[in-house]
Amino acid sequence: MEKTKKSYRVARPNQTGFSSPATHYTEPRIDLNDALIENSSATFYVRVVDDSFRDFDIFEKDVLIIDKSLTPKNNQLAVIIKEGTFQILRIDTNSKEEIQFWGVITYIIKSTL
């Protein structure tokens, strides 16, 4: 004897009125790696530990996304190594100063706390 293939389930009604507060759980999450990163193997996240870069509007607890594969362009922020420490510098292509380039800052994620 074969089981019937007919479905006797009641069709769900179309929703009317306000949606459930739980419907936002069905939305996909934003993946910052997909949204902000071009070259994941050459990209680093760095959390700023003090306010020494306030001239660049970078403060303690901000997160810098740095891509080491990019070539710096004029007026971009970059991380350099100077006197054995990491520094932030605005690139000036007219400058004759020799620098040890580390990576280009692609995004600054600001802390609001």
Secondary structure, DSSP 8 states (H G I E B T S, - for coil): ----------------SS--GGGGGGS----HHHHH-S-GGGEEEEE--SSTTGGGT--TT-EEEEETTS---TT-EEEEEETTEEEEEE--TT-----EEEEEEEEEE----
